[in-house]
Amino acid sequence: MTPNQTPVNVRLELIKEPEYETWLAQTMVEYAEEKVQAGNYHPDEALQRAEQEYRELLPQGPATPGQHLFSIVDATTGDRVGVIWFAEKQRGPRPEAFIYDLVVLEPFRRRGYARAAMVAIEDEVRQLGIDRIGLHVFGHNRGAWALYDQVGYEVTNVQMAKTVALGESVVLDGEMPAEGGPSSLFIDVIGRPLSPVSVADANRRDRR
C-alpha cells in the first residue's frame, strides 16, 4: 500500500472447495519456483516435489484437521482478493500457529490487502488459545521481509548458503575473494506475542 492509499478492511471466510482447488494449483507452481530459485529443488523435479509436500500437509483438503485456510475478502466490496493459510503446530512447550501461505490476487496487489490479512489472522489464532505466530520467508523475497517487519515479526533463525565455483581458491590471509558465487538465505520469523482474549470474547466472534 502506498502512503496516499486508503487503508483496506478485510474479513476472513473459510475457503470453499472451488476456490481451494484454484488456489492449490497456482500456489504449488509458485512454491516450486521459489524452491528452485532458493536452490532447494532441481527444476526437473520441483513441481512434483511441491505437489507431494502439499498433498501430505493437506490430505483432506481444507477439511484437514489443524489446517486453517481462509479466503481474504474485501469487507466493503465483497471482492475475494486472496488466500491465507496457517496450521496449528506444537513447537517445544507451547503451541504455535505457522503461516504456510499468503497470496493476494494480481489485480489487488500493492493495495494493503496482505498487511490487512496478516493483522486479521491474529484474531483467528487467538480463538485457538495460541499467542505465537511463525512463518518462513525465502531470502530473496525482500517484499515479504518488509511486510512482516511492518506487522511486528522478528527474525528467530537464519540459515545461509553460498555456491562457490569448483576449483576456486579459498583465501585465508584475511582478504575476501574478489567475487563470490550466488548466495541463498533462508529466514524464520516469529510474531510478537498476541494480546490475550477471553473465552467469552472468542465465543462471541462471528466465524463466517
Secondary structure, 3 states (H helix, E strand, C coil): CCCCCCCCCEEEEECCHHHHHHHHHHHHHHHHHHHHHHCCCCCCCHHHHHHHHHHHHCCCHHHCCCEEEEEEEECCCCCEEEEEEEEEEEECCEEEEEEEEEEECHHHCCCCHHHHHHHHHHHHHHHCCCCCEEEEEECCCHHHHHHHHHCCCEEEEEEEEECCCCCCCCCCCCCCCCCCCCEEEEEEEECCCCCCCCHHHHHHCCCC
